[in-house]
């Protein structure tokens, strides 16, 4: 398997005979050019496009045009996108928390979020690959009262417990490490790897703040996870 960082929370996972694109917002070179358009839409095998929710930095309606270049395509979207984007029920497989999609290649479990939509656990080739979407401890500790941020944290830990009830280990985890949260911006990611044994942790949702994302490395390593140093859009990671 190979993972390609596109931008923000967007990734492409290249497996044996299939490709998965997570939360496409922009391509790897620009909003409409890069490895997705130049290579992946022509890659043999089935193409899966997963979108965790309707926020513009996680869902780009352009993905619906991908079927023009790659007819063997499966769209798996959070149910909120159906209503927000006024799409047709036939445009995708629509999931809400607790739902599951499975075929002869992979299985996708929909877990919860602490914002809109869902998070995804993909099981393929004997691996568990998690994409958090906007699941995170969005505590805003530097701006909120103690009661407020502890409420946000309680909601996050509840969703984390739901995931732990299904599995306590994952092979690859893509998870927000967002510096906008302030001094404790790595708190949610740390809580995740402390509770779920993670082999490879991949930060996301950090925009261009590569150094801030890289600062999570010692925490990942302390909890037994390796972590690639993302430095550019289009970077490839061998899994």
Legacy VTK file of the C-alpha trace (Angstrom):
# vtk DataFile Version 3.0
C-alpha trace
ASCII
DATASET POLYDATA
POINTS 239 float
0.000 0.000 0.000
0.990 3.591 -0.598
-0.528 6.763 0.856
-0.334 10.096 -0.964
-0.935 13.390 0.824
-3.045 15.668 -1.355
-3.847 18.665 0.815
-5.425 19.517 4.185
-7.373 16.319 4.993
-7.188 14.864 1.502
-5.314 11.623 0.851
-5.155 8.888 -1.758
-4.544 5.290 -0.728
-3.184 2.993 -3.433
-3.891 -0.667 -2.861
-3.670 -3.847 -4.892
-6.192 -3.268 -7.665
-7.981 -0.318 -6.101
-7.563 3.340 -5.138
-9.263 5.232 -2.299
-9.498 9.023 -2.230
-10.366 10.492 1.167
-11.928 13.943 1.692
-10.884 15.444 -1.630
-10.742 19.247 -1.375
-7.953 20.107 -3.792
-5.539 18.086 -5.885
-1.863 17.793 -4.975
-0.539 20.660 -7.131
-3.457 23.081 -7.186
-7.232 23.075 -6.734
-7.676 21.232 -10.030
-4.335 19.728 -11.034
-1.997 17.132 -9.651
-1.671 13.418 -9.111
-5.410 12.704 -8.956
-6.129 14.229 -12.366
-2.841 13.243 -13.990
-2.499 9.672 -12.724
-5.083 8.264 -10.347
-8.123 8.777 -12.541
-6.355 6.574 -15.103
-5.085 3.996 -12.592
-6.472 0.481 -13.225
-8.832 -1.025 -10.704
-11.777 0.243 -8.733
-11.784 3.828 -7.476
-13.449 4.686 -4.179
-14.161 8.301 -3.235
-14.944 8.814 0.449
-16.144 12.137 1.876
-16.694 12.467 5.617
-18.964 15.529 5.583
-20.171 18.536 3.629
-17.703 21.204 4.782
-15.996 22.771 1.791
-12.528 21.733 3.019
-13.601 18.067 3.029
-16.000 17.758 0.097
-15.625 19.125 -3.421
-18.531 18.480 -5.763
-15.995 18.087 -8.583
-15.479 14.485 -7.446
-18.785 13.597 -9.106
-17.138 14.298 -12.477
-14.467 11.664 -11.783
-16.793 8.970 -13.115
-16.410 10.473 -16.592
-12.762 9.345 -16.625
-13.048 6.341 -14.332
-16.355 4.479 -14.688
-15.456 1.773 -12.142
-16.058 4.121 -9.224
-17.858 3.906 -5.890
-18.804 7.052 -3.977
-19.200 6.631 -0.212
-20.422 9.842 1.398
-21.682 10.974 4.757
-25.440 11.356 4.736
-25.308 15.093 5.544
-23.809 15.731 2.077
-26.988 14.421 0.447
-29.036 17.245 1.950
-26.455 20.042 2.019
-25.429 19.598 -1.615
-28.910 18.645 -2.877
-27.618 15.483 -4.520
-29.553 12.443 -5.665
-29.841 9.310 -3.566
-28.355 7.403 -6.518
-25.190 9.528 -6.584
-23.469 7.635 -3.770
-23.633 5.154 -0.953
-24.828 7.262 1.985
-23.581 6.435 5.479
-24.359 7.692 8.954
-22.729 6.695 12.216
-23.080 2.954 12.752
-23.538 2.099 9.070
-21.269 -0.194 7.082
-20.497 -0.694 3.402
-18.789 -3.835 2.142
-17.903 -5.391 -1.201
-15.324 -7.848 -2.499
-12.468 -5.377 -2.008
-13.029 -3.558 1.275
-15.276 -2.838 4.226
-16.045 0.686 5.441
-17.388 1.363 8.927
-18.850 4.786 9.723
-18.009 6.088 13.182
-19.002 9.399 14.726
-17.603 12.914 14.610
-17.455 15.853 16.994
-18.433 18.145 14.147
-20.546 17.376 11.087
-20.681 13.951 9.456
-18.706 10.826 10.210
-15.267 9.257 10.421
-14.206 6.214 8.385
-12.554 2.939 9.289
-11.572 1.075 6.127
-10.571 -2.572 6.300
-8.712 -3.859 3.242
-5.879 -6.314 2.609
-5.976 -7.248 6.287
-5.265 -3.648 7.331
-7.311 -1.134 9.322
-7.076 2.393 7.949
-8.808 5.224 9.809
-9.660 8.675 8.463
-11.029 10.920 11.190
-12.809 13.515 9.053
-13.538 16.257 11.598
-13.465 13.959 14.603
-11.213 15.643 17.136
-11.122 17.140 20.594
-12.198 20.594 19.396
-11.758 22.063 22.859
-10.792 25.705 22.024
-9.316 25.759 25.509
-7.644 29.166 25.142
-10.934 30.846 24.249
-13.641 28.908 26.118
-14.649 28.599 29.737
-13.562 25.466 31.572
-17.123 24.142 31.523
-17.331 24.676 27.752
-14.055 23.041 26.785
-14.606 20.132 29.145
-17.982 19.603 27.460
-16.284 19.481 24.042
-13.751 17.033 25.417
-16.458 14.836 26.914
-18.152 14.600 23.511
-14.866 13.599 21.891
-14.034 10.961 24.489
-17.497 9.462 24.026
-16.871 9.043 20.281
-13.427 7.628 21.014
-14.979 5.070 23.358
-17.352 4.000 20.562
-14.358 3.315 18.319
-12.511 1.490 21.104
-15.505 -0.808 21.553
-14.903 -2.014 17.975
-11.099 -2.106 17.874
-8.128 -1.115 20.034
-5.567 -1.209 17.233
-5.187 0.342 13.787
-2.536 0.158 11.107
-2.863 3.688 9.685
-4.578 6.695 11.258
-5.126 10.051 9.538
-6.108 12.518 12.247
-6.340 16.321 12.746
-3.395 18.134 14.296
-4.760 21.647 13.916
-2.689 24.540 15.365
-5.713 26.860 15.392
-6.742 25.182 18.652
-3.913 26.954 20.479
-1.554 25.656 23.103
-3.203 22.229 23.464
-3.709 21.651 19.728
-2.299 18.100 19.857
-4.526 17.014 22.752
-7.091 15.066 20.699
-4.458 13.258 18.662
-2.554 12.348 21.821
-5.699 10.966 23.446
-6.364 8.904 20.333
-2.964 7.188 20.183
-2.998 6.653 23.957
-6.222 4.652 23.688
-5.855 2.987 20.281
-2.604 1.276 19.385
-1.600 2.923 16.121
1.164 1.642 13.848
1.407 4.681 11.541
0.001 8.081 12.514
-0.450 10.665 9.752
-1.328 14.258 10.748
-3.842 16.269 8.738
-6.047 19.386 8.843
-3.037 21.644 9.432
-3.142 23.657 6.177
0.481 24.749 5.512
1.717 24.474 9.125
4.033 21.529 8.452
6.311 22.219 11.414
3.358 22.338 13.802
2.147 18.986 12.488
5.664 17.517 12.741
5.789 18.465 16.434
3.508 15.502 17.167
6.290 13.024 16.323
7.620 12.535 19.900
4.078 11.851 21.164
3.454 9.365 18.368
6.734 7.584 19.062
6.115 7.517 22.820
2.911 5.612 22.095
4.537 3.148 19.694
3.553 4.792 16.404
5.734 5.869 13.534
4.897 9.140 11.792
5.952 10.419 8.363
7.255 13.963 8.177
4.887 15.641 5.736
6.635 18.498 3.963
4.753 19.010 0.709
1.583 18.304 -1.177
1.818 15.143 -3.268
4.219 13.463 -0.849
4.140 9.665 -1.062
4.304 7.393 1.973
5.029 3.672 1.717
2.939 1.716 4.212
LINES 1 240
239 0 1 2 3 4 5 6 7 8 9 10 11 12 13 14 15 16 17 18 19 20 21 22 23 24 25 26 27 28 29 30 31 32 33 34 35 36 37 38 39 40 41 42 43 44 45 46 47 48 49 50 51 52 53 54 55 56 57 58 59 60 61 62 63 64 65 66 67 68 69 70 71 72 73 74 75 76 77 78 79 80 81 82 83 84 85 86 87 88 89 90 91 92 93 94 95 96 97 98 99 100 101 102 103 104 105 106 107 108 109 110 111 112 113 114 115 116 117 118 119 120 121 122 123 124 125 126 127 128 129 130 131 132 133 134 135 136 137 138 139 140 141 142 143 144 145 146 147 148 149 150 151 152 153 154 155 156 157 158 159 160 161 162 163 164 165 166 167 168 169 170 171 172 173 174 175 176 177 178 179 180 181 182 183 184 185 186 187 188 189 190 191 192 193 194 195 196 197 198 199 200 201 202 203 204 205 206 207 208 209 210 211 212 213 214 215 216 217 218 219 220 221 222 223 224 225 226 227 228 229 230 231 232 233 234 235 236 237 238
